[in-house]
Amino acid sequence: MLRIWGRLSSINVQKVAWCADELGLAYERIDAGGKFGLTKTPQYLAMNPNALVPVIEDDGFVLYESNAIVRYLAARHSPDGLWPEDLRRRADADRWMEWQSNAYTPAMRDIFWQLIRTPAESRNAAAIEASRKECERLAAILDSHLAQRRYLTEHGFTAADIVVGCAAHRWLHLPVAREPRPHLERWYAMLRSRPGSRQVTSQTTLT
Ligand SMILES: N[C@@H](CCC(=O)N[C@@H](CS)C(=O)NCC(=O)O)C(=O)O
């Protein structure tokens, strides 16, 4: 059976759990990372020397890096569904996954750490504001892209919607003022109504 190591409060674990649920896979998830520890044990480090979550083990195959895991699961269990066969459609989905990991989520890092993980008296207001502004710039890009499309790519719902959807879920639940983004919000509501997203989208309080 597929095993997933990682706490569900981690956005990178959320992607993998959502993907597995979307695919209807039977799996065991073992809490690890953060307050659950485990990631610095020799057994865990043998699977992921970076001591980070998530990690999966699938019939003896061990893999870390959340987006690589999502691509692997989607290609294995949903060829031409969550992971398009057509090269250009696949590259398009891949591009949005890179955008999530290289732009959108890094932009959210300061605001998330300051507002969710730092005591009020120690927060850095300038870092929060800079992070909020950059997130708004990126949310505007996503919103205008989704103004023309139902999902992120012409292929329909793909792994890219899961991965960027996890980042949008975080953005839309951060305790900050946000510009209205009607197309992003319409798309997120559609993702939220998918049973496969429930483990992630039902967590409306970020921890
Ligand atoms: N690029 C890696 C990043 C993994 C990562 O940074 N994981 C964080 C949680 S989001 C982590 O393990 N933090 C330490 C911990 O939870 O103990 C991925 O996408 O899997």
The ligand as an ORCA input file, in Angstrom:
! r2SCAN-3c Opt
* xyz 0 1
  N      10.671     21.219     -2.027
  C      10.190     20.355     -0.980
  C       9.973     21.209      0.270
  C       9.562     20.363      1.454
  C       9.417     21.233      2.704
  O       9.961     22.355      2.809
  N       8.686     20.701      3.678
  C       8.485     21.427      4.929
  C       6.992     21.500      5.261
  S       6.082     22.396      4.025
  C       9.159     20.660      6.062
  O       9.403     19.459      5.964
  N       9.474     21.377      7.148
  C      10.062     20.761      8.307
  C       9.098     20.022      9.157
  O       7.882     20.020      8.898
  O       9.556     19.426     10.143
  C       8.870     19.700     -1.421
  O       8.166     20.297     -2.242
  O       8.579     18.570     -0.979
*
